[in-house]
Amino acid sequence: MSSELELFRDNVVRFLKDNVEPHYEKWERDGIFPKDLYLKMGENGLLCVDVPEEYGGIGAEFAFSMVVLEETARMGFLALASNLSVHSDIAAPYILHLGSEVQKKKYLPKMVSGECIGAIGMSEPGAGSDLQGIKTSALPDGNGGYLISGSKTFITNGQHAGVIVLATKTDPKAGAKGTTLFTFDTSVAGFKRGRNLEKIGLHSADTSELFFDNCPVAADEVLGRVGGGFGHLIDELPRERLALAVTAVAHAQGALDKTVEYALTRKAFGTSIATFQNTRFELAKCKTDIEVHRAYVEKCTKLYADGKMDVASAAMIKLSTTEMEGRVTDACLQLFGGYGYMVEYPISRFWSDARIQRIYGGTSEIMKEVIARTLVGRG
């Protein structure tokens, strides 16, 4: 598999150089990717690569999907990596693992081709990391279906999404046990997309408000069990957090590559700044930090592929790698000096894009709580 994986990696890099790199700055200014980028990625077999052939995928191993994220992040396109992760490594697996045959055949082939872009509708204005606090309701319509009302915010792919894995309350009085997931088709009446939100970084990754006003949804769009949504969320978190860890390590590596190149060419006091002890030691620290975390990511990737990745391990890898990413990108920007603060230098984007990684997918503070509970129970 190693040779096949590296051949696939070469194809990913070639695609990014030809189809993303020449346009990325414009997309960052526009605040969104063109929808046809997904179609191009689908044509080249870069979306949902581990979806089985019977649903339109190529049935590749999990590692192939991670290579897409890894190379996209390493080249400095973290906004794209974020959107792809939501589409291929969060939304699609929810449908694959929990969906009925009807749901799988309805959505997955179009997600593989890029015709239908996936999103996850979890966060709300009053409920971020605390998903038990969501207010969006799905109440019986009297005819066997549901009417969905409420709002979501910070939704990646929100402007382009054709299907949303949507978290709702089917029983508002039942707490976590009242949470139910749906596959929500965005062509349904009563659905509206709000603003494409402006962010510190990840500018080309559309991040949206979504509004639901008595949207009629059939019972066969329930994803998994009625009332089982919170458990389903817990089951799918390991892959989401592992994907974030993969992008964190690759993104940090990309920042380091840019910084080494700069240090070798930038001169101060008549010599390359790469000759200064402080520069050399900072680069050495960054490299060590990256490689230690890369080893843990490789271990966790194998655990996930073998079905042995638990919630605590996912929290540890997400916490550790994203904190490392922040340290490395900050240290790298510092070595650029004043130029590092200029938007025209890519290191500035590495730094600003990295900041969100410690927030979405569960904040660092929530990760610490999850890990602590396995040691000393609940506080």
KENUFI-820594 format. One line per 3 residues: number of its first residue (from 1); for each residue z, x, y of N, C-alpha, C. Coordinates in steps of 0.1 Angstrom, whole numbers. Each point is the difference from the previous one (the first is absolute). Layout:
REM residues N
NUM> Z/X/Y/Z/X/Y/Z/X/Y | ...
END
This chain:
REM residues 379
1> 0/8/-12/0/-8/12/0/9/13 | 5/12/-1/1/8/11/-13/3/7 | -10/3/-8/-14/3/6/-6/-13/6
4> 2/-11/-7/-5/-13/6/7/-3/13 | 13/2/0/8/-3/12/-5/9/12 | -2/13/-3/-5/9/11/-14/-4/5
7> -9/-4/-10/-13/-5/4/1/-12/9 | 9/-9/-4/2/-12/8/6/4/14 | 9/10/0/5/4/13/-11/5/9
10> -9/8/-6/-11/5/8/-9/-11/6 | -2/-11/-8/-7/-11/5/7/-7/12 | 13/-1/-2/8/-6/11/-1/8/13
13> 1/13/-1/-1/8/12/-13/-1/6 | -11/0/-8/-13/0/5/-2/-14/7 | 5/-11/-6/-2/-13/7/7/0/14
16> 12/6/0/8/0/13/-7/8/10 | -5/12/-4/-7/8/10/-13/-6/5 | -7/-8/-8/-13/-6/4/2/-13/7
19> 10/-8/-4/1/-14/4/12/-3/9 | 10/9/1/12/-3/7/1/10/12 | 0/13/-3/2/11/10/-8/-2/12
22> -13/-3/0/-8/-1/12/4/-12/9 | 6/-10/-6/3/-12/8/15/-2/3 | 8/8/-6/15/-3/0/6/-1/14
25> -4/9/9/5/-1/14/-4/-13/7 | -12/-4/-2/-4/-13/6/8/-12/-6 | 3/0/-13/7/-10/-6/15/0/5
28> 5/12/2/13/1/6/1/-6/14 | -11/2/8/0/-6/13/-2/-15/-1 | -8/-5/-9/-2/-14/-2/12/-7/-5
31> 9/7/-7/12/-6/-6/-3/-7/-13 | -11/2/-6/-3/-7/-13/-12/7/-7 | 0/-1/-13/-12/5/-8/-10/-11/0
34> -13/4/-1/-10/-10/-3/1/-6/-14 | -2/-12/-2/2/-7/-13/-10/6/-10 | -11/5/4/-10/5/-10/4/13/-6
37> 10/7/6/5/12/-6/5/-3/-14 | 7/-12/-2/5/-4/-13/-12/-2/-10 | -10/-6/5/-12/-2/-9/-6/14/-4
40> 0/9/9/-5/14/-4/9/6/-10 | 13/-1/2/9/6/-9/-1/-7/-14 | -2/-13/0/-2/-7/-12/-12/4/-8
43> -11/2/8/-13/5/-6/2/13/-7 | 9/8/6/2/14/-5/12/1/-10 | 5/-12/-4/10/0/-11/14/5/5
46> 3/-2/12/12/6/6/11/-10/3 | -2/-13/-4/10/-10/2/5/-5/-13 | 13/-2/-1/7/-6/-12/-6/6/-13
49> 0/13/0/-6/7/-11/6/-2/-14 | 13/-3/0/6/-2/-13/1/-15/-4 | -8/-9/7/-2/-13/-5/-9/0/-12
52> 4/-7/-11/-8/0/-12/-14/-5/2 | -9/5/-9/-14/-4/1/-3/-15/0 | 8/-7/-8/-2/-14/-1/1/-8/14
55> 7/7/9/2/-6/14/-8/8/10 | -10/7/-4/-9/7/9/3/15/3 | 12/5/-4/3/13/2/-6/10/-10
58> 5/13/1/-5/9/-9/11/4/-10 | 12/-6/1/10/2/-9/5/15/-1 | -1/7/11/5/14/1/15/1/-1
61> 5/11/-3/15/2/-1/5/0/14 | 13/-3/1/8/-1/13/-3/12/9 | 0/12/-6/-2/12/9/-12/0/8
64> -11/-7/-4/-12/-1/7/2/-7/13 | 7/-11/-1/3/-8/12/8/8/10 | 9/8/-5/8/9/9/-8/11/7
67> -11/5/-7/-8/10/6/-7/-6/13 | -4/-12/-1/-6/-6/12/9/0/12 | 13/-3/-2/10/0/11/3/14/4
70> 1/9/-10/4/14/3/-11/7/9 | -12/-1/-4/-10/7/8/-2/-7/14 | 1/-13/0/-1/-7/13/11/4/10
73> 12/1/-5/11/4/8/-1/15/4 | -3/9/-10/-1/14/3/-10/3/11 | -11/-7/0/-10/2/11/4/-6/13
76> 12/-6/1/5/-5/13/-4/-14/3 | -4/-8/-10/-4/-14/2/11/-9/-6 | 12/2/5/11/-7/-6/-1/-15/2
79> -6/-4/12/-2/-15/2/-8/-6/-11 | -11/7/-4/-8/-5/-11/7/0/-13 | 8/11/-2/7/1/-13/10/-12/-1
82> 6/-3/11/10/-11/1/-7/-13/-4 | -11/-3/6/-8/-12/-3/-4/-1/-15 | -5/12/-4/-5/0/-14/11/-2/-10
85> 12/6/3/11/-2/-8/4/-14/-2 | 0/-7/11/4/-15/0/-10/-7/-9 | -13/3/3/-11/-7/-8/0/3/-15
88> -1/13/-3/-2/4/-14/13/2/-8 | 11/4/7/11/4/-8/12/-9/2 | -1/-11/8/11/-10/1/-6/-14/-3
91> -9/-5/8/-5/-13/-1/-7/-2/-14 | -9/9/-3/-8/-1/-13/10/0/-12 | 9/10/-1/9/0/-11/9/-13/-2
94> 4/-6/12/8/-12/-1/-9/-11/-7 | -13/-1/4/-8/-10/-7/-3/4/-14 | -2/12/-3/-3/5/-14/12/-3/-9
97> 12/3/5/12/-1/-9/5/-14/-1 | -1/-8/11/6/-13/0/-9/-12/0 | -13/3/3/-9/-11/2/-5/-6/-13
100> -4/-13/1/-6/-7/-12/-14/6/-1 | -7/-4/-11/-14/4/-2/-9/-5/12 | 3/-12/4/-8/-6/11/2/9/13
103> 12/3/3/3/8/12/-6/14/-1 | 1/6/-12/-6/14/-2/-15/0/2 | -6/-10/-6/-15/-1/1/-5/-4/13
106> 9/-8/7/-4/-4/14/0/11/10 | 11/9/-1/2/9/11/-3/15/-4 | 3/4/-12/-1/15/-3/-14/5/1
109> -10/-6/-6/-14/6/2/-4/2/14 | 3/-10/9/-3/1/14/8/11/7 | 12/2/-5/8/11/6/-5/14/-4
112> -5/1/-13/-6/12/-4/-13/3/8 | -8/-10/3/-12/2/7/2/2/15 | 12/-4/5/2/1/15/-4/-13/7
115> -4/-10/-7/-4/-13/6/12/-7/5 | 11/1/-8/13/-7/4/11/11/2 | 5/1/12/10/10/3/14/-7/-2
118> 9/8/-6/13/-5/-3/11/4/9 | 10/-9/2/11/3/9/13/-5/-7 | 11/4/5/13/-4/-5/8/-7/11
121> 3/-13/-1/7/-8/10/15/-1/-3 | 7/11/4/14/0/-2/8/-1/13 | -1/10/9/8/1/12/-2/-11/9
124> 11/-4/6/0/-11/11/7/5/12 | -1/-7/11/7/4/12/15/2/-2 | 6/-8/-9/14/2/-2/4/5/-13
127> -10/5/-8/3/5/-13/-10/12/-4 | 6/12/1/-8/12/-3/4/5/-14 | 9/10/0/5/5/-13/7/-11/-8
130> 7/-9/7/7/-11/-7/-9/-11/-3 | -7/1/-11/-10/-11/-4/7/-13/-4 | 13/1/-3/7/-13/-4/0/-9/13
133> -2/6/12/2/-8/12/-13/-6/5 | -11/0/-9/-12/-6/5/1/-15/2 | -8/-6/10/1/-14/3/-13/-7/-3
136> -11/7/-2/-12/-7/-4/2/-9/-12 | -4/-13/2/3/-10/-11/-12/-4/-7 | 1/-4/-13/-10/-6/-8/6/-12/-6
139> -2/-12/5/7/-12/-4/-10/-9/-7 | 4/-8/-10/-9/-9/-7/-7/-9/9 | -13/-2/-3/-8/-9/9/0/-15/-6
142> 6/-2/-12/0/-13/-6/-11/-2/-9 | -10/9/-1/-11/-1/-9/-1/12/-10 | 11/6/-2/0/12/-9/-2/13/6
145> -4/0/13/-2/13/7/11/3/10 | -3/9/9/10/4/10/-6/0/14 | 8/-1/10/-3/2/14/8/12/5
148> -8/10/5/7/12/4/0/1/16 | 12/2/5/2/1/14/9/12/3 | -3/7/11/8/11/5/-8/11/6
151> 5/12/1/-7/11/6/4/13/-7 | -9/10/1/2/13/-5/-4/10/11 | 6/12/0/-3/10/10/-1/14/-7
154> -6/10/7/-2/13/-5/-8/1/-13 | -10/-9/-1/-7/-1/-13/-13/9/1 | 1/10/-8/-12/9/-2/-12/-7/-6
157> -11/2/5/-13/-6/-4/0/-15/5 | 9/-4/8/1/-14/4/-13/-5/7 | -7/8/8/-12/-5/6/-12/-2/-9
160> 0/8/-11/-12/-1/-9/3/-7/-13 | 13/-3/-3/4/-5/-13/-7/-12/-4 | -5/0/-13/-5/-12/-6/10/-7/-9
163> 9/8/-5/11/-6/-9/13/7/4 | 10/-8/1/14/6/3/9/-4/-11 | 7/10/-5/11/-2/-9/12/-4/9
166> 3/-13/0/9/-6/10/13/-4/-6 | 11/5/7/13/-3/-4/5/-12/8 | 5/-10/-7/4/-13/6/14/-4/-6
169> 6/-10/7/11/-7/-6/-4/-13/-5 | 1/-2/-13/-3/-14/-6/13/-7/-1 | 11/7/1/14/-7/0/8/8/10
172> 0/-4/13/7/7/11/15/1/-3 | 6/-8/-8/14/0/-2/4/9/-12 | -10/6/-7/3/7/-13/1/15/2
175> -1/5/13/1/14/2/-12/7/-6 | 3/12/-7/-11/8/-6/-7/-8/-11 | 8/-9/-7/-6/-8/-11/-10/-11/5
178> 0/-2/13/-10/-10/6/-12/6/5 | -3/13/-3/-12/7/5/-11/-1/-10 | -12/-4/5/-12/-1/-8/-12/7/6
181> -7/7/-8/-12/7/5/-13/-9/-2 | -9/1/8/-13/-7/-1/-12/10/2 | -11/-3/-6/-12/7/5/-6/-10/10
184> 0/4/12/-4/-8/12/-14/4/4 | -10/-10/-1/-13/2/4/-1/-3/15 | -4/10/8/1/-1/15/-11/-10/6
187> -8/-6/-9/-9/-10/5/6/-14/1 | 13/-1/-5/7/-12/0/3/-6/14 | -2/-13/2/3/-6/12/14/2/5
190> 2/2/13/13/2/5/5/14/2 | -8/9/-6/3/14/1/-6/7/13 | 7/8/7/-5/7/11/5/14/1
193> -9/9/4/4/14/2/4/1/14 | 11/7/2/5/3/14/-5/13/5 | 8/7/8/-5/12/7/-1/11/-11
196> -9/9/3/-1/13/-6/10/9/7 | 12/3/-5/11/6/7/-3/14/4 | 4/5/11/-1/13/5/12/8/-5
199> -3/12/-5/10/8/-7/1/15/6 | 10/7/-2/1/14/4/-10/8/-7 | -2/-2/-13/-10/7/-8/-8/-10/-9
202> -7/6/-10/-8/-8/-9/-9/-10/8 | -6/4/11/-7/-9/9/-11/-8/-6 | -7/6/-10/-12/-7/-6/4/-9/-11
205> 13/1/-4/5/-9/-11/4/-13/7 | -8/-11/-2/3/-12/6/13/-6/-5 | 9/-4/9/13/-4/-3/3/-13/7
208> 2/-11/-6/-2/-13/6/12/-9/-1 | 0/-10/9/8/-12/-2/-9/-11/-7 | 7/-7/-9/-7/-11/-7/7/-13/1
211> -7/-11/2/7/-13/2/-5/-10/-10 | 9/-8/-6/-3/-10/-10/5/-14/5 | -9/-9/2/4/-14/5/-4/-10/-10
214> 10/-4/-9/-3/-10/-11/-12/3/-7 | -2/13/-5/-11/4/-8/0/-6/-14 | -9/-7/-4/0/-6/-14/-4/10/-10
217> 9/2/-10/-3/10/-11/3/-7/-13 | -10/2/-9/2/-6/-14/10/7/-8 | 6/-7/-10/10/5/-8/-5/12/-8
220> -13/1/-3/-5/11/-8/-1/13/8 | 4/0/13/0/12/8/14/6/0 | 10/-6/-6/13/6/-2/-2/13/-8
223> 5/11/5/-1/13/-7/13/3/-8 | -1/0/-13/12/2/-8/7/-13/-1 | 14/1/0/8/-12/-2/5/-6/13
226> 0/-13/0/6/-7/12/15/4/0 | 4/5/12/14/5/1/2/14/-5 | -10/6/-6/2/13/-5/-6/11/9
229> -3/-3/12/-6/9/9/8/12/3 | 13/-1/2/8/12/4/0/10/-12 | 1/-5/-12/0/9/-11/-14/7/-2
232> -11/-8/3/-13/6/0/-1/11/10 | 5/-2/12/0/10/10/7/13/-4 | 11/-2/-7/8/12/-4/-8/7/-11
235> -7/-7/-9/-8/6/-11/-12/8/6 | -5/-4/11/-12/7/5/3/11/10 | 12/1/5/4/10/10/-3/14/-5
238> 3/4/-13/-2/14/-3/-14/5/3 | -10/-7/-3/-14/4/3/-2/2/15 | 5/-10/8/-2/1/14/7/12/6
241> 12/3/-4/7/11/5/-5/13/-5 | -5/1/-12/-6/12/-5/-13/3/7 | -8/-11/3/-12/2/8/3/6/14
244> 11/-5/6/4/6/13/4/15/-1 | 7/3/-11/4/14/-3/-12/9/-1 | -10/-5/-8/-12/8/-2/-7/3/14
247> -1/-10/8/-6/2/13/8/9/9 | 13/-1/-1/9/8/8/-2/15/-3 | 0/4/-13/-2/14/-3/-14/4/4
250> -10/-8/-3/-14/4/4/-2/2/15 | 6/-10/7/0/0/15/7/13/6 | 11/3/-6/7/12/4/-8/13/-3
253> -7/0/-11/-8/11/-4/-12/1/10 | -6/-11/4/-11/0/10/5/6/13 | 12/-4/5/5/5/12/2/15/-1
256> 6/5/-11/2/14/-2/-13/8/0 | -10/-5/-6/-14/6/-1/-5/2/15 | 1/-10/8/-4/0/14/8/11/7
259> 12/1/-2/9/9/7/-2/14/-4 | -2/3/-13/-3/14/-4/-13/4/7 | -10/-8/0/-13/3/6/2/3/15
262> 8/-8/7/3/2/14/7/13/2 | 10/3/-8/9/12/2/-8/13/-2 | -10/-1/-8/-9/12/-3/-10/3/12
265> -3/-10/8/-9/1/10/6/0/14 | 11/-6/2/7/-1/13/6/14/3 | -2/5/12/6/13/4/10/-2/11
268> 11/7/0/10/1/10/5/14/1 | 2/5/12/5/14/2/-9/10/-7 | -13/-3/0/-10/9/-6/-1/0/-15
271> 6/-9/-7/-1/0/-14/0/-14/-6 | -4/-2/-12/0/-13/-6/14/-5/-2 | 3/-13/3/13/-5/-2/5/0/-14
274> -10/2/-10/4/1/-14/7/13/-3 | 0/9/9/8/13/-2/14/-1/5 | 4/-11/7/14/-1/5/9/-5/-12
277> 11/6/-1/9/-4/-11/4/-15/0 | 2/-5/12/4/-14/0/-11/-9/-5 | -12/3/3/-12/-8/-5/-1/2/-15
280> 2/12/-5/-2/2/-14/11/-7/-8 | 13/1/5/11/-6/-7/-1/-16/0 | -5/-5/12/-2/-15/0/-10/-5/-9
283> -11/8/-1/-11/-4/-10/5/1/-14 | 8/11/-3/6/2/-13/9/-12/-4 | 8/-4/10/9/-12/-3/-8/-12/-3
286> -10/-3/8/-9/-12/-2/-6/1/-14 | -6/11/-3/-6/1/-13/9/-2/-12 | 12/5/1/10/-2/-10/4/-14/-1
289> 2/-6/11/4/-15/0/-10/-8/-6 | -13/3/3/-11/-8/-6/-1/2/-15 | 1/12/-5/-2/3/-14/12/-6/-8
292> 12/1/5/11/-6/-8/-2/-15/-1 | -4/-6/10/-2/-15/0/-13/-4/-9 | -10/9/1/-12/-2/-8/4/-1/-15
295> 9/9/-4/4/1/-14/8/-13/-4 | 8/-6/9/7/-12/-3/-10/-12/-1 | -10/0/9/-10/-10/0/-8/0/-13
298> -3/12/-5/-7/1/-13/8/-5/-11 | 13/3/0/9/-6/-10/0/-15/0 | 2/-6/13/1/-14/1/-13/-7/-3
301> -12/7/3/-13/-6/-3/-1/-2/-16 | 5/10/-7/-1/-1/-15/10/-11/-5 | 12/0/7/9/-11/-4/-6/-14/1
304> -7/-2/12/-6/-13/3/-11/-3/-10 | -9/10/-3/-11/-1/-9/5/-4/-14 | 12/5/-4/6/-2/-13/9/-13/0
307> 0/-7/11/9/-12/1/14/2/1 | 5/12/5/14/4/0/6/2/13 | -8/-4/11/5/2/14/10/-12/3
310> 12/4/4/10/-10/4/1/-1/15 | 7/-11/4/1/-3/14/7/12/8 | 10/6/-6/8/10/7/-9/13/2
313> -8/3/-11/-9/12/1/-10/-2/11 | -5/-13/1/-10/-3/10/6/1/14 | 12/-4/2/7/1/12/2/15/4
316> 4/8/-10/3/14/3/-13/8/4 | -11/-3/-7/-13/7/3/-5/-4/13 | 1/-13/4/-4/-5/13/8/6/11
319> 13/-1/-2/9/6/11/-2/15/2 | 0/7/-11/-1/15/1/-13/5/6 | -11/-6/-5/-14/5/4/-3/-4/15
322> 4/-12/4/-3/-4/13/8/7/11 | 13/3/-4/8/8/9/-6/14/1 | -4/6/-11/-7/13/0/-12/0/9
325> -8/-11/-2/-12/-1/8/3/1/15 | 10/-7/4/4/0/14/4/14/5 | 8/7/-9/4/14/4/-12/9/1
328> -9/-1/-9/-12/9/0/-9/-3/11 | -3/-12/3/-10/-3/11/6/3/13 | 13/-1/2/7/3/12/0/16/2
331> 3/7/-11/0/15/1/-14/5/3 | -10/-6/-6/-14/4/3/-4/-3/14 | 3/-12/5/-3/-2/14/6/10/9
334> 13/3/-2/7/10/8/-7/13/0 | -6/5/-11/-7/12/0/-13/0/8 | -5/-12/3/-12/-1/8/4/1/15
337> 12/0/3/4/0/14/-5/-12/8 | -3/2/13/-5/-11/8/-12/-6/-5 | -9/7/-7/-12/-6/-6/3/-10/-11
340> 12/1/-6/4/-9/-10/2/-14/5 | 3/-1/13/3/-13/6/-12/-6/6 | -12/6/-1/-12/-5/5/-7/-8/-11
343> -5/-12/3/-6/-9/-9/-13/7/-7 | -6/8/8/-13/6/-5/3/9/-12 | 12/5/-2/3/8/-12/6/-9/-11
346> -7/1/-12/4/-9/-11/14/0/-4 | 7/12/3/14/0/-4/9/-10/6 | -4/-5/12/7/-10/7/0/-13/-7
349> -12/-3/-7/-1/-12/-8/8/1/-13 | 0/12/-6/8/2/-12/14/-4/3 | 5/5/12/14/-2/4/3/-15/2
352> -8/-6/9/3/-14/3/-2/-10/-12 | -10/3/-8/-3/-8/-12/12/1/-10 | 6/11/-1/10/2/-10/12/-8/3
355> 3/-3/12/13/-7/3/2/-13/-7 | -10/-8/-2/2/-13/-6/4/2/-15 | -3/11/-6/2/1/-15/15/-1/-3
358> 9/3/9/14/-2/-2/5/-14/2 | -9/-9/4/3/-14/3/-6/-10/-10 | -13/0/-1/-6/-10/-9/2/4/-15
361> -1/-11/-8/3/2/-15/15/1/-2 | 8/-3/10/14/1/-1/5/12/8 | 8/-2/10/4/11/9/8/10/-8
364> 1/12/6/9/11/-7/14/-5/-2 | 5/-8/9/14/-5/-1/1/-9/-12 | -10/-9/-2/0/-9/-11/-1/8/-13
367> -9/10/0/-1/9/-12/13/6/-4 | 8/5/10/13/6/-3/9/-11/-7 | 0/-12/5/8/-11/-5/-4/-3/-15
370> -13/0/-2/-5/-3/-14/5/11/-9 | -1/12/4/4/11/-9/16/0/-2 | 7/-2/11/15/0/0/5/-11/-10
373> -7/-11/-1/4/-11/-9/0/4/-14 | -9/10/-4/0/4/-14/11/10/-3 | 7/5/11/10/9/-2/14/-6/1
376> 2/-8/11/14/-6/2/0/-15/2 | -11/-6/-3/-1/-15/1/-2/-4/14 | 2/-13/3/-2/-6/13/12/3/9
379> -3/2/13/11/2/9/7/-13/3
END
